[in-house]
Amino acid sequence: MTDGTRSERTHDDIPSGRTAVVIGGGLAGVTTALALADAGIRVTLLEGRPRLGGLAFSFRRGDLTVDNGQHVYLRCCTAYRWFLDRIEGAALAPLQDRLDVPVLDLAKPEGRRLGRLRRDPLPVPLHLGRSLASYPHLSLAERARVGRAALALRALDLGDPALDAQDFGGWLAAHGQSARAVEALWDLVGVATLNAVARDSSLALAAMVFKTGLLSDPGAADIGWAHVPLGELHDELARKALDSAGVRTEIRTRVTSVSHNENGTWSVQVPGETHTADTVVLAVAQREAYDLLPEGALDAPENLLEIGTAPILNVHVVYDRTVLTTPFFAALGSPVQWVFDRTHASGLREGQYLALSQSAAQDEIDAPVAVLRERYLPELERLLPGTRGAGVKDFFVTRERTATFAPTPGVGRLRPGTRTKAPGLYLAGAWTATGWPATMESAVRSGVNAADAVLRTLGRSRPRHLFEFEEAA
């Protein structure tokens, strides 16, 4: 591995054989590089940042190791689970034994605010029947209508292209869902997974989330999250896996151009060096991919610029004592969305560290820290009595202004597949046509798709373990 210090040279001295350059060291790029290396391809991975992991990373703040944002996955995220296994990190990001989400509603008096969304060991859809029937944040009539809408959602054909043009909020309204039901159930799940409220979400993507996560398998929605800093998984363990696989990884290496050579190979230009390879995978954000694509690689490259982005804001609060006794909870009737205990993962030894994950944060992403402090500390006091009188040792925010692509109606027609019209050039990234919203699962799936396409083109055998997750899905 290098740290970005190189001399001017080319790869003409590489012995004959199949080679690949993967541009981008997020989950999509790391997955692509591992899969190709496992199949016997000699891979160089180039990443402009000083670390791997893309938008799921950690940094130091004093004695704390802080994740830039809270990331979770579900049991149905079979590709990301494969990724964790491949980097030997599954034990560090365990799944719940069974779905259990505490939901606090500030509209209720203290002592009666808690409801839970959890599953029973029963077949679909009975696994959620008791939880829905007793969910206190909806009326009896609303619960009945939710059940009917869930059955209608389950009947949708995810292969129907017409779903992409419809908005989920309109579909819910047409199926009898009240504003309260949308807030207390559909958006509770949807905002966290889609990074958009129902009215701003493609029906195709929303249906995919709910059908796969809640209506496919009893355990599909069980939640998993990293019990260590994300950097330990997506950077440290990922680098170790890449090194063991023989991947040459270069960080702090910004690619300036990609060009197709007359002999059919590709040249990837970085400051002070040219990498030559048989194939190239662009595993970067859509706007960066647009800048690097050679002319004619896509029929409508401008579509990449039409894929909107959506922000996520994370609010971090360190208290001088324990104020939350559960790993996480979701909130209703408050600007607070989801709150996670990050004390152990961050290395905090005294007090408690809470992280608030605020998706679809267009109205707050640029708000000053002082304004956010005045807004969220009182909300936490309303939600968690233990915070009243507790000392706030630290308060800070992290902002990802382009955290995900926006899952707006019609976005599906803009998302390209992994293959381009340029032989040997492929795309990867959560924004490509994986069928999933912008999640870690989508990123890993895109890397698998890219590796699969490369190997098919090269006539190479696919490593069996890479595609075992497809059977599980």
ChimeraX attribute file (.defattr): number of C-alpha atoms within 10 A of each C-alpha:
attribute: neighborCount
match mode: 1-to-1
recipient: residues
	/A:1	13
	/A:2	11
	/A:3	12
	/A:4	19
	/A:5	11
	/A:6	12
	/A:7	9
	/A:8	9
	/A:9	11
	/A:10	14
	/A:11	12
	/A:12	11
	/A:13	7
	/A:14	11
	/A:15	8
	/A:16	7
	/A:17	10
	/A:18	14
	/A:19	21
	/A:20	27
	/A:21	28
	/A:22	29
	/A:23	30
	/A:24	30
	/A:25	30
	/A:26	30
	/A:27	31
	/A:28	32
	/A:29	34
	/A:30	33
	/A:31	33
	/A:32	33
	/A:33	34
	/A:34	28
	/A:35	27
	/A:36	29
	/A:37	22
	/A:38	20
	/A:39	18
	/A:40	18
	/A:41	22
	/A:42	21
	/A:43	27
	/A:44	23
	/A:45	25
	/A:46	26
	/A:47	26
	/A:48	18
	/A:49	16
	/A:50	13
	/A:51	20
	/A:52	27
	/A:53	25
	/A:54	20
	/A:55	18
	/A:56	21
	/A:57	22
	/A:58	23
	/A:59	14
	/A:60	10
	/A:61	9
	/A:62	7
	/A:63	10
	/A:64	17
	/A:65	20
	/A:66	26
	/A:67	25
	/A:68	23
	/A:69	25
	/A:70	22
	/A:71	17
	/A:72	15
	/A:73	22
	/A:74	21
	/A:75	23
	/A:76	22
	/A:77	24
	/A:78	21
	/A:79	27
	/A:80	24
	/A:81	23
	/A:82	22
	/A:83	24
	/A:84	20
	/A:85	12
	/A:86	18
	/A:87	19
	/A:88	15
	/A:89	20
	/A:90	19
	/A:91	11
	/A:92	17
	/A:93	20
	/A:94	17
	/A:95	20
	/A:96	15
	/A:97	10
	/A:98	17
	/A:99	21
	/A:100	18
	/A:101	18
	/A:102	16
	/A:103	24
	/A:104	22
	/A:105	20
	/A:106	17
	/A:107	12
	/A:108	14
	/A:109	8
	/A:110	14
	/A:111	6
	/A:112	12
	/A:113	18
	/A:114	18
	/A:115	17
	/A:116	19
	/A:117	16
	/A:118	19
	/A:119	24
	/A:120	17
	/A:121	11
	/A:122	13
	/A:123	13
	/A:124	16
	/A:125	17
	/A:126	15
	/A:127	19
	/A:128	21
	/A:129	17
	/A:130	13
	/A:131	17
	/A:132	22
	/A:133	14
	/A:134	15
	/A:135	20
	/A:136	19
	/A:137	24
	/A:138	19
	/A:139	14
	/A:140	14
	/A:141	8
	/A:142	16
	/A:143	21
	/A:144	13
	/A:145	17
	/A:146	23
	/A:147	16
	/A:148	15
	/A:149	19
	/A:150	18
	/A:151	14
	/A:152	11
	/A:153	21
	/A:154	19
	/A:155	11
	/A:156	15
	/A:157	13
	/A:158	18
	/A:159	10
	/A:160	9
	/A:161	13
	/A:162	12
	/A:163	22
	/A:164	24
	/A:165	17
	/A:166	19
	/A:167	22
	/A:168	26
	/A:169	22
	/A:170	15
	/A:171	18
	/A:172	22
	/A:173	15
	/A:174	11
	/A:175	16
	/A:176	14
	/A:177	20
	/A:178	16
	/A:179	12
	/A:180	14
	/A:181	21
	/A:182	20
	/A:183	19
	/A:184	21
	/A:185	19
	/A:186	21
	/A:187	20
	/A:188	20
	/A:189	19
	/A:190	23
	/A:191	20
	/A:192	19
	/A:193	20
	/A:194	28
	/A:195	28
	/A:196	24
	/A:197	22
	/A:198	25
	/A:199	19
	/A:200	20
	/A:201	28
	/A:202	28
	/A:203	29
	/A:204	30
	/A:205	27
	/A:206	28
	/A:207	23
	/A:208	21
	/A:209	21
	/A:210	19
	/A:211	20
	/A:212	19
	/A:213	20
	/A:214	22
	/A:215	23
	/A:216	17
	/A:217	18
	/A:218	22
	/A:219	24
	/A:220	20
	/A:221	26
	/A:222	21
	/A:223	21
	/A:224	21
	/A:225	17
	/A:226	23
	/A:227	15
	/A:228	20
	/A:229	25
	/A:230	27
	/A:231	22
	/A:232	17
	/A:233	25
	/A:234	26
	/A:235	24
	/A:236	16
	/A:237	18
	/A:238	27
	/A:239	23
	/A:240	15
	/A:241	17
	/A:242	25
	/A:243	14
	/A:244	11
	/A:245	19
	/A:246	18
	/A:247	25
	/A:248	17
	/A:249	24
	/A:250	23
	/A:251	20
	/A:252	15
	/A:253	24
	/A:254	17
	/A:255	20
	/A:256	11
	/A:257	14
	/A:258	22
	/A:259	17
	/A:260	20
	/A:261	12
	/A:262	7
	/A:263	7
	/A:264	12
	/A:265	17
	/A:266	24
	/A:267	21
	/A:268	21
	/A:269	18
	/A:270	19
	/A:271	14
	/A:272	12
	/A:273	16
	/A:274	19
	/A:275	18
	/A:276	24
	/A:277	26
	/A:278	23
	/A:279	23
	/A:280	28
	/A:281	26
	/A:282	25
	/A:283	34
	/A:284	24
	/A:285	20
	/A:286	27
	/A:287	15
	/A:288	14
	/A:289	19
	/A:290	19
	/A:291	12
	/A:292	17
	/A:293	20
	/A:294	16
	/A:295	12
	/A:296	11
	/A:297	16
	/A:298	17
	/A:299	10
	/A:300	10
	/A:301	20
	/A:302	12
	/A:303	17
	/A:304	20
	/A:305	14
	/A:306	13
	/A:307	20
	/A:308	14
	/A:309	18
	/A:310	21
	/A:311	22
	/A:312	23
	/A:313	25
	/A:314	23
	/A:315	23
	/A:316	23
	/A:317	22
	/A:318	22
	/A:319	19
	/A:320	16
	/A:321	17
	/A:322	17
	/A:323	20
	/A:324	18
	/A:325	9
	/A:326	11
	/A:327	13
	/A:328	18
	/A:329	19
	/A:330	23
	/A:331	20
	/A:332	21
	/A:333	14
	/A:334	16
	/A:335	11
	/A:336	19
	/A:337	18
	/A:338	20
	/A:339	23
	/A:340	18
	/A:341	21
	/A:342	26
	/A:343	23
	/A:344	14
	/A:345	17
	/A:346	22
	/A:347	15
	/A:348	15
	/A:349	11
	/A:350	13
	/A:351	16
	/A:352	21
	/A:353	30
	/A:354	21
	/A:355	24
	/A:356	24
	/A:357	22
	/A:358	25
	/A:359	25
	/A:360	21
	/A:361	19
	/A:362	15
	/A:363	8
	/A:364	15
	/A:365	21
	/A:366	12
	/A:367	11
	/A:368	10
	/A:369	14
	/A:370	10
	/A:371	10
	/A:372	17
	/A:373	17
	/A:374	10
	/A:375	13
	/A:376	17
	/A:377	17
	/A:378	13
	/A:379	16
	/A:380	19
	/A:381	15
	/A:382	15
	/A:383	20
	/A:384	15
	/A:385	13
	/A:386	15
	/A:387	20
	/A:388	14
	/A:389	10
	/A:390	16
	/A:391	12
	/A:392	16
	/A:393	13
	/A:394	11
	/A:395	17
	/A:396	14
	/A:397	18
	/A:398	17
	/A:399	18
	/A:400	16
	/A:401	15
	/A:402	14
	/A:403	20
	/A:404	24
	/A:405	22
	/A:406	23
	/A:407	30
	/A:408	26
	/A:409	20
	/A:410	20
	/A:411	22
	/A:412	24
	/A:413	13
	/A:414	18
	/A:415	19
	/A:416	20
	/A:417	16
	/A:418	25
	/A:419	19
	/A:420	16
	/A:421	12
	/A:422	14
	/A:423	17
	/A:424	21
	/A:425	26
	/A:426	24
	/A:427	30
	/A:428	37
	/A:429	30
	/A:430	29
	/A:431	32
	/A:432	28
	/A:433	22
	/A:434	23
	/A:435	19
	/A:436	25
	/A:437	27
	/A:438	24
	/A:439	23
	/A:440	25
	/A:441	25
	/A:442	25
	/A:443	28
	/A:444	29
	/A:445	30
	/A:446	31
	/A:447	33
	/A:448	25
	/A:449	24
	/A:450	31
	/A:451	28
	/A:452	22
	/A:453	19
	/A:454	27
	/A:455	18
	/A:456	12
	/A:457	12
	/A:458	14
	/A:459	9
	/A:460	15
	/A:461	11
	/A:462	19
	/A:463	16
	/A:464	9
	/A:465	11
	/A:466	21
	/A:467	15
	/A:468	13
	/A:469	15
	/A:470	11
	/A:471	7
	/A:472	10
	/A:473	14
